[in-house]
Amino acid sequence: MSNRRFEMYQYRQVICRMRLGETDRRIAKAGLMGRRKAAALREIAREQGWLRDGPLPEDSHLAAFFQPKRKINPQASLLLPYEKQVKDWWEQGIQGTTIHKALIRNHGFTGSYSSVRRFLQRLERAHPKATTVLEFEPGEAAQVDFGAGPRIIDVFTGKETSTWFFVMTLAWSRHFYAEIVTNQKVETWLGCHRRAFEFFGGVPRKLIIDNPKCAITKACFRDPEVQRSYGECAEGYGFLISPCPPRDPKKKGRVESGVKYIKRGFLPLRDFRSVSDANRQLRAWTLGEAGNRIHGTTQQRPLSQFAETEKLLLQPLPDVPPELAAWAKVKLHGNCHVQFEKAFYSAPFRLVRRQLWLKATETTVKLFHDLELVAIHPRLRRAGLRSTVDEHLPPEAIAYKMQDPQWCLKRAGRIGAHCKELIEILFADRVLDNLRAAQGIISLGKRFGEKRLEAACKRALDYDNPRYRTVKIILNKGLDQEPTEPMPAEPLGEPYRGKGRFSRDLGNLLQ
């Protein structure tokens, strides 16, 4: 009993019994206080006049005699030179181990971490942080957040996928919508919102969110910048976006608790065959066990609260769902294409190196420059694919692309038979790609006329030299207008007749 701690009201009770004439032995038998302690208390009470008639002393007056004095930690003095700096760090929410390392690194601090921990505990006692509960009316607000989900191995493909929980919790009823997704892209974020609103059958007037990149492009306490795609979604559905201040998730504590509840109540001891299978199980659990539990704060069933009251006070869904589109700033590269999600889309070559706005919907991709629509493409879903409009390319690129071998042969046939024959010989080469040579020969018709080109091709064939350079020289020198001189025929001896021009009979060769 010697180490027993007494409250001030217990001292008052013992003093009251002493006034009634009870002895120290009787007080000890009653279990109120030991005899030695009672004797010491009786001595003090007699000196202070507490045993006489009159009001009993107040607790604050008794504390001056009986409350133990707090011992000052001598190690705290090691931090006194850095008290202001440590207090600033503590107010910023920096943890004690980090503060200790910073003191060692920047100030040569020689104390242990325990001295820092005791100093921070003293700060917490001296400056307790008070909070307040945020109250919401039915249908007023919902809180939205992402949480780390399970790693799911698809039984069909064997591929392991990292996932996240998307959770939207109605702030009044605590009923929530949850979905397992494989990424946190803008399109996923917007699609989850649409499915959540359809799940609730209405839209809250305000959404309290964190600061994910898919929603907030610049987190700021007073002037956050909303992602353009999310802003259009808010306009279409008619809700306000309320981002939490940076590093202050307590402003959306209800959805934070909802994410923890899913991780602890739904996730353990479950097997998932795929992401879709996991979402089917999650939907059944949300409408069953989770929706019909007695909530620890409201002491009501969230699903009943929602169905009976909050659902009726949500804003109605729009008659025509707004088009959900992802906006992104892109740059037109020198190849006249922009890149979006590893796919490529063309835009007019005059805008090369310019910044464009890209709007991607489920089916289309549109490109804008200074509010002008400059290109539209079908949405490509596979990485590496390319959507190109020929009119977007520079003239020389269009010419090369359009004037393929079939075009060259068809055009050469219109010019003449000799021109077509020469082009066919060029394309018959098994080593060299002569497409540009064929295009060049046909283009000479614009400069010299098709009749002269046909004559030049005939002369090049007669001299067995079907090349672009040969045809061009013939036209530049006007040789196409001169008669073709036949190749001189040398008389062949008996050994060469009936054989190749340069072959000889083996028997005649050895004579």
NUKOL-437804 format. One record per residue (C-alpha): residue in three letters; x, y, z. Coordinates in nm, 4 decimals, decimal comma. Layout:
BEGIN
Ala | X | Y | Z
...
// end
This chain:
BEGIN
Met | 0,0000 | 0,0000 | 0,0000
Ser | 0,3001 | 0,2284 | 0,0372
Asn | 0,3234 | 0,2839 | -0,3396
Arg | -0,0470 | 0,3307 | -0,3831
Arg | -0,1511 | 0,6546 | -0,5528
Phe | -0,4530 | 0,8380 | -0,4135
Glu | -0,6849 | 1,0796 | -0,5876
Met | -0,7825 | 1,4021 | -0,4151
Tyr | -1,1392 | 1,2834 | -0,3574
Gln | -0,9998 | 0,9851 | -0,1623
Tyr | -0,8148 | 1,2199 | 0,0693
Arg | -1,1416 | 1,4083 | 0,1200
Gln | -1,3215 | 1,0863 | 0,2139
Val | -1,0562 | 0,9968 | 0,4733
Ile | -1,0663 | 1,3494 | 0,6218
Cys | -1,4464 | 1,3232 | 0,6444
Arg | -1,4164 | 0,9940 | 0,8388
Met | -1,1570 | 1,1487 | 1,0699
Arg | -1,4071 | 1,4271 | 1,1453
Leu | -1,6577 | 1,1570 | 1,2439
Gly | -1,4070 | 1,0233 | 1,4977
Glu | -1,2863 | 0,7088 | 1,3209
Thr | -0,9381 | 0,5913 | 1,4144
Asp | -0,6529 | 0,5231 | 1,1782
Arg | -0,6911 | 0,1491 | 1,2448
Arg | -1,0610 | 0,1560 | 1,1448
Ile | -0,9817 | 0,3565 | 0,8289
Ala | -0,7145 | 0,1002 | 0,7388
Lys | -0,9566 | -0,1894 | 0,7931
Ala | -1,2046 | -0,0224 | 0,5592
Gly | -0,9337 | -0,0340 | 0,2911
Leu | -0,9325 | 0,3386 | 0,2405
Met | -0,5738 | 0,4073 | 0,3441
Gly | -0,2909 | 0,2447 | 0,5422
Arg | -0,2382 | 0,3376 | 0,9068
Arg | 0,0912 | 0,5141 | 0,8458
Lys | -0,0534 | 0,7089 | 0,5537
Ala | -0,3627 | 0,7913 | 0,7591
Ala | -0,1493 | 0,9063 | 1,0500
Ala | 0,0511 | 1,1368 | 0,8256
Leu | -0,2706 | 1,2722 | 0,6733
Arg | -0,4204 | 1,3271 | 1,0228
Glu | -0,1164 | 1,5281 | 1,1258
Ile | -0,1396 | 1,7540 | 0,8191
Ala | -0,5185 | 1,7884 | 0,8587
Arg | -0,4778 | 1,8905 | 1,2242
Glu | -0,2183 | 2,1539 | 1,1343
Gln | -0,4357 | 2,2962 | 0,8537
Gly | -0,7552 | 2,2905 | 1,0578
Trp | -0,9345 | 2,0492 | 0,8278
Leu | -1,0684 | 1,8395 | 1,1187
Arg | -1,2788 | 2,1243 | 1,2562
Asp | -1,6328 | 2,1896 | 1,1403
Gly | -1,6696 | 2,3711 | 0,8128
Pro | -1,6410 | 2,2958 | 0,4438
Leu | -1,3878 | 2,0372 | 0,3357
Pro | -1,0864 | 2,1663 | 0,1417
Glu | -1,1067 | 2,1783 | -0,2359
Asp | -0,9138 | 1,9333 | -0,4547
Ser | -0,6816 | 2,2074 | -0,5778
His | -0,5934 | 2,2932 | -0,2162
Leu | -0,5266 | 1,9292 | -0,1292
Ala | -0,3110 | 1,8856 | -0,4432
Ala | -0,0613 | 2,1370 | -0,3089
Phe | 0,0094 | 1,8964 | -0,0195
Phe | -0,0324 | 1,5504 | -0,1687
Gln | 0,0154 | 1,5611 | -0,5514
Pro | 0,3654 | 1,4346 | -0,6433
Lys | 0,5902 | 1,6821 | -0,8151
Arg | 0,6910 | 1,6021 | -1,1744
Lys | 1,0568 | 1,5356 | -1,2144
Ile | 1,2290 | 1,7350 | -1,4838
Asn | 1,4061 | 1,5126 | -1,7294
Pro | 1,7721 | 1,6166 | -1,7207
Gln | 1,8324 | 1,4840 | -2,0744
Ala | 1,5840 | 1,7328 | -2,2193
Ser | 1,8399 | 2,0046 | -2,1573
Leu | 2,0483 | 1,8622 | -2,4452
Leu | 1,7833 | 1,9865 | -2,6890
Leu | 1,7400 | 2,3322 | -2,5409
Pro | 1,9776 | 2,4963 | -2,7939
Tyr | 1,7645 | 2,3531 | -3,0772
Glu | 1,4243 | 2,3910 | -2,9121
Lys | 1,2787 | 2,6338 | -3,1686
Gln | 1,3961 | 2,4273 | -3,4670
Val | 1,2715 | 2,1007 | -3,3177
Lys | 0,9357 | 2,2568 | -3,2371
Asp | 0,8990 | 2,3810 | -3,5958
Trp | 0,9746 | 2,0346 | -3,7278
Trp | 0,7303 | 1,8791 | -3,4838
Glu | 0,4533 | 2,1166 | -3,5935
Gln | 0,5185 | 2,0126 | -3,9548
Gly | 0,4521 | 1,6504 | -3,8596
Ile | 0,8092 | 1,5254 | -3,9041
Gln | 0,8727 | 1,2059 | -3,7081
Gly | 1,1201 | 1,1845 | -3,4212
Thr | 1,3752 | 0,9561 | -3,5902
Thr | 1,4045 | 1,1985 | -3,8797
Ile | 1,4505 | 1,4916 | -3,6406
His | 1,7217 | 1,3023 | -3,4530
Lys | 1,9134 | 1,2260 | -3,7737
Ala | 1,8818 | 1,5878 | -3,8894
Leu | 2,0213 | 1,7151 | -3,5586
Ile | 2,3200 | 1,4824 | -3,5883
Arg | 2,3793 | 1,5711 | -3,9524
Asn | 2,3318 | 1,9465 | -3,9342
His | 2,4262 | 2,0376 | -3,5759
Gly | 2,6558 | 1,7616 | -3,4537
Phe | 2,4058 | 1,6511 | -3,1878
Thr | 2,5543 | 1,3857 | -2,9562
Gly | 2,2435 | 1,2807 | -2,7641
Ser | 2,0445 | 0,9610 | -2,8160
Tyr | 1,7089 | 0,9249 | -2,9852
Ser | 1,5474 | 0,8727 | -2,6435
Ser | 1,6262 | 1,2322 | -2,5498
Val | 1,4506 | 1,3513 | -2,8656
Arg | 1,1526 | 1,1242 | -2,7978
Arg | 1,1144 | 1,2544 | -2,4405
Phe | 1,1393 | 1,6134 | -2,5636
Leu | 0,8666 | 1,5529 | -2,8224
Gln | 0,6448 | 1,3889 | -2,5621
Arg | 0,6809 | 1,6985 | -2,3451
Leu | 0,5807 | 1,9144 | -2,6438
Glu | 0,2731 | 1,6999 | -2,7004
Arg | 0,1688 | 1,7372 | -2,3367
Ala | 0,2255 | 2,1119 | -2,3488
His | 0,0563 | 2,1634 | -2,6862
Pro | -0,2194 | 1,9039 | -2,7289
Lys | -0,3790 | 1,9056 | -3,0732
Ala | -0,7553 | 1,9344 | -3,0660
Thr | -0,9785 | 1,8242 | -3,3522
Thr | -1,3445 | 1,8599 | -3,4386
Val | -1,5949 | 1,6269 | -3,5997
Leu | -1,7197 | 1,7402 | -3,9411
Glu | -2,0953 | 1,7082 | -3,9703
Phe | -2,2779 | 1,6611 | -4,3008
Glu | -2,6404 | 1,6621 | -4,4050
Pro | -2,7858 | 1,3692 | -4,6033
Gly | -2,6797 | 1,3903 | -4,9672
Glu | -2,4447 | 1,6799 | -4,8995
Ala | -2,1064 | 1,5146 | -4,9501
Ala | -1,9145 | 1,2008 | -5,0323
Gln | -1,5479 | 1,1273 | -4,9719
Val | -1,3302 | 0,9565 | -5,2348
Asp | -0,9943 | 0,7840 | -5,2100
Phe | -0,7666 | 0,5147 | -5,3510
Gly | -0,6143 | 0,2390 | -5,1391
Ala | -0,3623 | -0,0337 | -5,2139
Gly | -0,5353 | -0,3533 | -5,3228
Pro | -0,4301 | -0,7176 | -5,3547
Arg | -0,1967 | -0,8658 | -5,6137
Ile | -0,4208 | -1,0872 | -5,8256
Ile | -0,2971 | -1,3764 | -6,0405
Asp | -0,5326 | -1,4382 | -6,3335
Val | -0,6067 | -1,8113 | -6,3518
Phe | -0,6481 | -1,7945 | -6,7302
Thr | -0,3347 | -1,6004 | -6,8270
Gly | -0,1181 | -1,6582 | -6,5190
Lys | -0,0330 | -1,2874 | -6,5122
Glu | 0,0075 | -1,1185 | -6,1731
Thr | -0,1511 | -0,7738 | -6,1511
Ser | -0,1163 | -0,4995 | -5,8912
Thr | -0,4500 | -0,3434 | -5,7991
Trp | -0,6028 | -0,0540 | -5,6046
Phe | -0,9304 | -0,0015 | -5,4233
Phe | -1,1425 | 0,2918 | -5,5406
Val | -1,3803 | 0,3868 | -5,2597
Met | -1,6556 | 0,6522 | -5,2517
Thr | -1,8227 | 0,6857 | -4,9097
Leu | -2,1373 | 0,8891 | -4,8493
Ala | -2,0516 | 1,1139 | -4,5553
Trp | -2,3904 | 1,0914 | -4,3807
Ser | -2,5022 | 0,7282 | -4,4114
Arg | -2,1488 | 0,5755 | -4,4477
His | -2,2773 | 0,3580 | -4,7332
Phe | -1,9977 | 0,3187 | -4,9869
Tyr | -1,9170 | 0,2069 | -5,3388
Ala | -1,5926 | 0,0153 | -5,3884
Glu | -1,4187 | -0,1164 | -5,6981
Ile | -1,0871 | -0,2893 | -5,7665
Val | -0,8913 | -0,1267 | -6,0512
Thr | -0,5515 | -0,1879 | -6,2078
Asn | -0,4334 | 0,1734 | -6,2429
Gln | -0,5010 | 0,5297 | -6,1323
Lys | -0,5259 | 0,6927 | -6,4748
Val | -0,7653 | 0,9773 | -6,5480
Glu | -0,9983 | 0,7514 | -6,7468
Thr | -1,0129 | 0,4994 | -6,4633
Trp | -1,0846 | 0,7755 | -6,2112
Leu | -1,3678 | 0,9178 | -6,4233
Gly | -1,5130 | 0,5762 | -6,5034
Cys | -1,5217 | 0,4837 | -6,1346
His | -1,7121 | 0,8043 | -6,0603
Arg | -1,9720 | 0,7234 | -6,3244
Arg | -2,0227 | 0,3694 | -6,1939
Ala | -2,0399 | 0,4972 | -5,8340
Phe | -2,3117 | 0,7512 | -5,9186
Glu | -2,5083 | 0,4830 | -6,1022
Phe | -2,4641 | 0,2509 | -5,8012
Phe | -2,6078 | 0,5152 | -5,5652
Gly | -2,8721 | 0,6252 | -5,8155
Gly | -2,7787 | 0,9894 | -5,7629
Val | -2,5002 | 1,2426 | -5,7196
Pro | -2,3804 | 1,4085 | -5,3942
Arg | -2,3545 | 1,7852 | -5,4008
Lys | -1,9842 | 1,7802 | -5,3056
Leu | -1,6970 | 1,5330 | -5,3365
Ile | -1,4143 | 1,5545 | -5,0837
Ile | -1,0987 | 1,4109 | -5,2377
Asp | -0,7276 | 1,3865 | -5,1774
Asn | -0,4856 | 1,5331 | -5,4338
Pro | -0,4225 | 1,2516 | -5,6880
Lys | -0,2708 | 1,3532 | -6,0213
Cys | -0,5764 | 1,2182 | -6,2022
Ala | -0,7877 | 1,4872 | -6,0300
Ile | -0,5639 | 1,7737 | -5,9100
Thr | -0,2726 | 1,8926 | -6,1232
Lys | -0,1409 | 2,1299 | -5,8554
Ala | -0,2059 | 2,0666 | -5,4869
Cys | -0,2361 | 2,3870 | -5,2872
Phe | -0,3949 | 2,4901 | -4,9580
Arg | -0,5950 | 2,7772 | -5,1072
Asp | -0,5677 | 2,7629 | -5,4891
Pro | -0,5590 | 2,4013 | -5,6119
Glu | -0,5723 | 2,3423 | -5,9869
Val | -0,8252 | 2,0848 | -6,1060
Gln | -0,7464 | 1,8440 | -6,3879
Arg | -0,9392 | 1,9584 | -6,6971
Ser | -1,1027 | 1,6184 | -6,7493
Tyr | -1,2252 | 1,6020 | -6,3900
Gly | -1,3543 | 1,9578 | -6,4105
Glu | -1,5708 | 1,8675 | -6,7117
Cys | -1,6991 | 1,5613 | -6,5259
Ala | -1,7979 | 1,7795 | -6,2283
Glu | -1,9807 | 2,0206 | -6,4599
Gly | -2,1643 | 1,7381 | -6,6333
Tyr | -2,2825 | 1,5696 | -6,3134
Gly | -2,3257 | 1,8883 | -6,1113
Phe | -2,1040 | 1,8312 | -5,8080
Leu | -1,8395 | 2,0480 | -5,6406
Ile | -1,4799 | 1,9302 | -5,6044
Ser | -1,3389 | 1,9865 | -5,2559
Pro | -0,9696 | 1,8862 | -5,2365
Cys | -0,8183 | 1,8330 | -4,8937
Pro | -0,5209 | 2,0509 | -4,7980
Pro | -0,1876 | 1,8868 | -4,8819
Arg | -0,0727 | 1,6315 | -4,6233
Asp | -0,4006 | 1,6541 | -4,4319
Pro | -0,6009 | 1,3343 | -4,4962
Lys | -0,8009 | 1,3779 | -4,1731
Lys | -1,0428 | 1,5967 | -4,3668
Lys | -1,1701 | 1,2775 | -4,5340
Gly | -1,1406 | 1,0407 | -4,2418
Arg | -1,4629 | 0,8537 | -4,3243
Val | -1,3382 | 0,7179 | -4,6529
Glu | -0,9965 | 0,6528 | -4,4971
Ser | -1,1713 | 0,4354 | -4,2396
Gly | -1,3715 | 0,2731 | -4,5195
Val | -1,0541 | 0,1724 | -4,7024
Lys | -0,9143 | 0,0201 | -4,3825
Tyr | -1,2429 | -0,1624 | -4,3228
Ile | -1,2291 | -0,3165 | -4,6710
Lys | -0,8688 | -0,4263 | -4,6237
Arg | -0,9428 | -0,5865 | -4,2867
Gly | -1,2983 | -0,7110 | -4,3391
Phe | -1,3123 | -0,8136 | -4,7044
Leu | -0,9611 | -0,8880 | -4,8243
Pro | -0,8281 | -1,1521 | -4,5792
Leu | -0,8866 | -1,5231 | -4,6470
Arg | -1,0321 | -1,4719 | -4,9960
Asp | -0,9166 | -1,6120 | -5,3296
Phe | -0,9654 | -1,4236 | -5,6559
Arg | -0,9576 | -1,5850 | -6,0001
Ser | -0,9309 | -1,2495 | -6,1780
Val | -0,9980 | -0,8782 | -6,1287
Ser | -1,3569 | -0,9168 | -6,2481
Asp | -1,4101 | -1,2048 | -6,0046
Ala | -1,2705 | -0,9893 | -5,7224
Asn | -1,5126 | -0,7088 | -5,8110
Arg | -1,8084 | -0,9489 | -5,8124
Gln | -1,7172 | -1,0652 | -5,4629
Leu | -1,6622 | -0,7068 | -5,3479
Arg | -2,0025 | -0,5946 | -5,4777
Ala | -2,1795 | -0,8816 | -5,2987
Trp | -1,9902 | -0,8072 | -4,9750
Thr | -2,0712 | -0,4338 | -4,9968
Leu | -2,4455 | -0,4935 | -5,0330
Gly | -2,4443 | -0,7746 | -4,7778
Glu | -2,2151 | -0,7831 | -4,4783
Ala | -2,0742 | -0,4296 | -4,5068
Gly | -2,4023 | -0,2567 | -4,5830
Asn | -2,5961 | -0,4303 | -4,3045
Arg | -2,3419 | -0,4061 | -4,0223
Ile | -2,3975 | -0,1783 | -3,7242
His | -2,1624 | 0,1125 | -3,7889
Gly | -1,9377 | 0,1904 | -3,4927
Thr | -2,0000 | 0,5678 | -3,5044
Thr | -2,3601 | 0,6068 | -3,6189
Gln | -2,4834 | 0,2829 | -3,4521
Gln | -2,7042 | 0,2371 | -3,7592
Arg | -2,6966 | 0,0104 | -4,0637
Pro | -2,5411 | 0,2110 | -4,3527
Leu | -2,7580 | 0,0475 | -4,6194
Ser | -3,0769 | 0,1203 | -4,4255
Gln | -2,9707 | 0,4794 | -4,3626
Phe | -2,8996 | 0,5207 | -4,7311
Ala | -3,2186 | 0,3575 | -4,8617
Glu | -3,4525 | 0,5288 | -4,6160
Thr | -3,3115 | 0,8809 | -4,6175
Glu | -2,9996 | 0,9738 | -4,8123
Lys | -3,0896 | 0,8198 | -5,1491
Leu | -3,3920 | 1,0475 | -5,1723
Leu | -3,1802 | 1,3581 | -5,1135
Leu | -2,9095 | 1,2936 | -5,3731
Gln | -2,9108 | 1,4983 | -5,6916
Pro | -3,0702 | 1,3080 | -5,9832
Leu | -2,8512 | 1,1601 | -6,2536
Pro | -2,8485 | 1,3606 | -6,5797
Asp | -3,0802 | 1,2335 | -6,8542
Val | -2,7831 | 1,2036 | -7,0896
Pro | -2,4632 | 1,0947 | -6,9190
Pro | -2,1851 | 1,3469 | -6,9844
Glu | -1,9064 | 1,2382 | -7,2145
Leu | -1,6076 | 1,1389 | -7,0060
Ala | -1,2875 | 1,2461 | -7,1755
Ala | -0,9245 | 1,2602 | -7,0723
Trp | -0,7449 | 1,5846 | -7,1604
Ala | -0,3697 | 1,6056 | -7,1972
Lys | -0,1163 | 1,8565 | -7,3283
Val | 0,0966 | 1,6993 | -7,6007
Lys | 0,3686 | 1,8139 | -7,8377
Leu | 0,3645 | 1,7489 | -8,2130
His | 0,6941 | 1,5822 | -8,2971
Gly | 0,8918 | 1,6186 | -8,6178
Asn | 0,7291 | 1,3053 | -8,7615
Cys | 0,3919 | 1,4875 | -8,7483
His | 0,2588 | 1,2632 | -8,4688
Val | 0,1793 | 1,3100 | -8,1008
Gln | 0,2071 | 1,0325 | -7,8450
Phe | -0,0696 | 0,9396 | -7,6018
Glu | -0,0604 | 0,6226 | -7,3910
Lys | 0,2122 | 0,4769 | -7,6169
Ala | 0,0030 | 0,5180 | -7,9336
Phe | 0,0637 | 0,7789 | -8,2061
Tyr | -0,1761 | 1,0207 | -8,3778
Ser | -0,0993 | 1,2572 | -8,6657
Ala | -0,1655 | 1,6322 | -8,6854
Pro | -0,0968 | 1,8914 | -8,9611
Phe | 0,2768 | 1,9354 | -9,0283
Arg | 0,2468 | 2,3137 | -8,9960
Leu | 0,2060 | 2,2635 | -8,6187
Val | 0,5296 | 2,0699 | -8,5695
Arg | 0,6928 | 2,1488 | -8,2314
Arg | 0,3718 | 2,3186 | -8,1105
Gln | 0,1768 | 2,2355 | -7,7935
Leu | -0,1663 | 2,0832 | -7,8612
Trp | -0,4583 | 1,9801 | -7,6419
Leu | -0,5566 | 1,6156 | -7,6798
Lys | -0,9067 | 1,4974 | -7,5862
Ala | -0,9426 | 1,1193 | -7,5584
Thr | -1,2834 | 0,9535 | -7,5219
Glu | -1,3724 | 0,5858 | -7,5295
Thr | -1,3795 | 0,5817 | -7,9094
Thr | -1,2042 | 0,8907 | -8,0449
Val | -0,8992 | 1,1122 | -8,0026
Lys | -0,9272 | 1,4795 | -8,0951
Leu | -0,6447 | 1,7320 | -8,1241
Phe | -0,6945 | 2,1069 | -8,0737
His | -0,4742 | 2,4085 | -8,1349
Asp | -0,5922 | 2,7477 | -8,0128
Leu | -0,9457 | 2,6098 | -7,9650
Glu | -0,9494 | 2,4837 | -8,3259
Leu | -1,0081 | 2,1153 | -8,3968
Val | -0,7149 | 2,0155 | -8,6186
Ala | -0,7356 | 1,6354 | -8,6163
Ile | -0,9636 | 1,3502 | -8,5176
His | -0,8683 | 0,9827 | -8,4956
Pro | -1,0155 | 0,6543 | -8,3750
Arg | -0,8912 | 0,5584 | -8,0292
Leu | -0,6036 | 0,3082 | -8,0409
Arg | -0,5854 | 0,0632 | -7,7521
Arg | -0,2648 | -0,1234 | -7,8301
Ala | 0,0765 | 0,0290 | -7,7630
Gly | 0,2813 | 0,1149 | -8,0710
Leu | -0,0106 | 0,1553 | -8,3126
Arg | -0,0183 | 0,4612 | -8,5375
Ser | -0,3107 | 0,6532 | -8,6842
Thr | -0,2035 | 0,8757 | -8,9757
Val | -0,4033 | 1,1065 | -9,2013
Asp | -0,2145 | 1,1627 | -9,5280
Glu | -0,3187 | 1,5287 | -9,5483
His | -0,1296 | 1,5923 | -9,2235
Leu | 0,2066 | 1,5020 | -9,3797
Pro | 0,4324 | 1,7441 | -9,5738
Pro | 0,3930 | 1,7393 | -9,9570
Glu | 0,7135 | 1,5482 | -10,0209
Ala | 0,6125 | 1,2775 | -9,7783
Ile | 0,2667 | 1,2523 | -9,9312
Ala | 0,4162 | 1,2278 | -10,2796
Tyr | 0,6450 | 0,9452 | -10,1814
Lys | 0,3704 | 0,7625 | -9,9965
Met | 0,1065 | 0,8010 | -10,2670
Gln | 0,3297 | 0,7327 | -10,5676
Asp | 0,3797 | 0,3650 | -10,4966
Pro | 0,4950 | 0,1086 | -10,7614
Gln | 0,1376 | 0,0501 | -10,8817
Trp | 0,0858 | 0,4221 | -10,9336
Cys | 0,4181 | 0,4495 | -11,1189
Leu | 0,3339 | 0,1634 | -11,3549
Lys | -0,0121 | 0,3006 | -11,4239
Arg | 0,1242 | 0,6488 | -11,4924
Ala | 0,4046 | 0,5143 | -11,7100
Gly | 0,1496 | 0,3182 | -11,9169
Arg | -0,0272 | 0,6461 | -11,9975
Ile | 0,3004 | 0,8017 | -12,1130
Gly | 0,3960 | 0,5169 | -12,3463
Ala | 0,5013 | 0,1573 | -12,3858
His | 0,8746 | 0,2317 | -12,3689
Cys | 0,8350 | 0,4298 | -12,0497
Lys | 0,6376 | 0,1468 | -11,8921
Glu | 0,8946 | -0,1088 | -12,0031
Leu | 1,1781 | 0,0943 | -11,8497
Ile | 0,9848 | 0,1307 | -11,5196
Glu | 0,9190 | -0,2445 | -11,5114
Ile | 1,2913 | -0,3101 | -11,5568
Leu | 1,3681 | -0,0809 | -11,2591
Phe | 1,1172 | -0,2596 | -11,0342
Ala | 1,2521 | -0,5963 | -11,1439
Asp | 1,5851 | -0,5247 | -10,9760
Arg | 1,6247 | -0,7693 | -10,6878
Val | 1,8881 | -0,5674 | -10,5033
Leu | 1,8016 | -0,1965 | -10,5226
Asp | 1,4745 | -0,0239 | -10,4364
Asn | 1,4168 | 0,1956 | -10,7427
Leu | 1,0905 | 0,3597 | -10,6342
Arg | 1,2433 | 0,7072 | -10,6139
Ala | 1,4116 | 0,6521 | -10,9558
Ala | 1,0767 | 0,5575 | -11,1083
Gln | 0,9078 | 0,8584 | -10,9489
Gly | 1,1860 | 1,0817 | -11,0829
Ile | 1,1529 | 0,9517 | -11,4395
Ile | 0,7767 | 1,0124 | -11,4388
Ser | 0,8247 | 1,3615 | -11,2952
Leu | 1,0472 | 1,4486 | -11,5931
Gly | 0,7319 | 1,4432 | -11,8062
Lys | 0,6119 | 1,7630 | -11,6380
Arg | 0,9310 | 1,9432 | -11,7391
Phe | 0,9999 | 1,8064 | -12,0866
Gly | 0,6621 | 1,6710 | -12,1958
Glu | 0,5420 | 1,3145 | -12,2150
Lys | 0,6345 | 1,2674 | -12,5852
Arg | 0,9974 | 1,3580 | -12,5286
Leu | 1,0042 | 1,1402 | -12,2149
Glu | 0,8744 | 0,8440 | -12,4153
Ala | 1,1445 | 0,9007 | -12,6807
Ala | 1,4136 | 0,9314 | -12,4130
Cys | 1,3019 | 0,6057 | -12,2534
Lys | 1,3169 | 0,4345 | -12,5966
Arg | 1,6713 | 0,5616 | -12,6533
Ala | 1,7809 | 0,4465 | -12,3050
Leu | 1,6368 | 0,1007 | -12,3762
Asp | 1,8073 | 0,0852 | -12,7164
Tyr | 2,1415 | 0,1497 | -12,5510
Asp | 2,0560 | -0,0944 | -12,2678
Asn | 2,0933 | 0,1672 | -11,9942
Pro | 1,7521 | 0,1995 | -11,8131
Arg | 1,8422 | 0,4482 | -11,5402
Tyr | 1,6996 | 0,7766 | -11,4204
Arg | 2,0312 | 0,9534 | -11,4780
Thr | 2,0498 | 0,8287 | -11,8356
Val | 1,6970 | 0,9475 | -11,9190
Lys | 1,7642 | 1,2877 | -11,7617
Ile | 2,0909 | 1,3359 | -11,9589
Ile | 1,9166 | 1,2392 | -12,2838
Leu | 1,6462 | 1,4994 | -12,2230
Asn | 1,8863 | 1,7742 | -12,1102
Lys | 2,1057 | 1,7277 | -12,4198
Gly | 1,8124 | 1,6814 | -12,6560
Leu | 1,9367 | 1,3378 | -12,7672
Asp | 1,5804 | 1,2089 | -12,7659
Gln | 1,5217 | 1,4094 | -13,0888
Glu | 1,8114 | 1,2458 | -13,2731
Pro | 1,7875 | 0,9108 | -13,4513
Thr | 1,9162 | 0,6106 | -13,2629
Glu | 2,2393 | 0,4730 | -13,4067
Pro | 2,2354 | 0,0902 | -13,4219
Met | 2,5009 | -0,0955 | -13,2269
Pro | 2,7824 | -0,2106 | -13,4701
Ala | 2,7646 | -0,5858 | -13,5248
Glu | 3,1035 | -0,7585 | -13,5503
Pro | 3,1209 | -1,0715 | -13,7740
Leu | 3,1376 | -1,3796 | -13,5632
Gly | 3,3707 | -1,6645 | -13,6478
Glu | 3,2642 | -2,0201 | -13,6849
Pro | 3,3385 | -2,1067 | -13,3192
Tyr | 3,0938 | -1,8380 | -13,1942
Arg | 2,7914 | -1,8999 | -13,4163
Gly | 2,4826 | -2,0296 | -13,2506
Lys | 2,6231 | -1,9670 | -12,9018
Gly | 2,6398 | -1,6867 | -12,6525
Arg | 2,8172 | -1,3707 | -12,7525
Phe | 3,1164 | -1,4313 | -12,5285
Ser | 3,1156 | -1,8133 | -12,5133
Arg | 3,3526 | -2,0362 | -12,7119
Asp | 3,3610 | -2,4055 | -12,7861
Leu | 3,6003 | -2,5872 | -12,5525
Gly | 3,7552 | -2,7909 | -12,8372
Asn | 3,8256 | -2,4864 | -13,0554
Leu | 3,9572 | -2,2992 | -12,7523
Leu | 4,2208 | -2,5658 | -12,6787
Gln | 4,3453 | -2,5917 | -13,0454
// end
